[in-house]
């Protein structure tokens, strides 16, 4: 009886109930969309960092992490790559020869990180091949090809076919260099990455340096859920091979860029703060509506108490009304929000007008909002709890009155 009565009481004033439910739905849509938007920002930053810079795992000489000198190579690097390729969870491996140096054209020069890669293997690690805006990939035949970014090409006045000179310090501390010809020009979501990296074939860079070896091994996994266990397995393989206290170190993307991991945690906190702010505002609205509803029916409650209805049942009636209000608003708000975020998650939100600012943080100009099922559940439970808490004050106010005073109350 109480359940049916509570639902009927809720809709006695349809306009008032509709207004508060509409406000709840509107607020929930705004909150959920904002959460999805912020999560999409972080997702884009993390995904681009993994795709372009960190991969899932990287292996370096322990000393190279402290001081990235060209002489600090991975011991038995080629043999290690062969062994790692037999681990089932590893999807792709790319061994890189890296040198910090300078790229110079006839017009200007610039300090860059020169990355020597195997063209076939690197194409499986980074999407660089798909982001060439002019020219070709490194796998075509030719002498000393190089890939530069659009930013570097603009600053050095380069185009496909232009000649540049790469110079850097070799293992003996001598400055070495060689002429390279621009094979292709690329553009990535990260302007910082574009501003500081050029790519050449590993064999060509090793020939220029007059040395062999590998400075970095990048790995992409099939299943990211096994990241920690795979990292431990690889570290064991590395340690057994080198038998040295200064063996190469295996790091995951969170260890390589701890700021991104911190941002993920910060985003969770930010989402909770947003929900709390919305819920507190919603509670005041519910309290106001329920106070109006309860005091309009003071005489009715007085009659109910006079004919023997127990106070805890009246309390439960008011709580049920508020709970229905919260459930209705939460369900409608979440359904509308889920539809909106699903649509936006498919088509994306274009931020092309902010491309320069977003590029500094490695964020795509097409953003895809994302809200997880767990977050929807958290929102639903939080709204219900807030509704119940908001009902306590109006219910206590009516229960404080004596039946005779309540019946004498005039609306």
Order of alpha helices (4+ residues) and beta strands (2+ residues): alpha-alpha-beta-alpha-alpha-beta-beta-alpha-beta-beta-alpha-beta-beta-alpha-beta-alpha-beta-alpha-beta-alpha-alpha-alpha-alpha-beta-alpha-beta-alpha-alpha
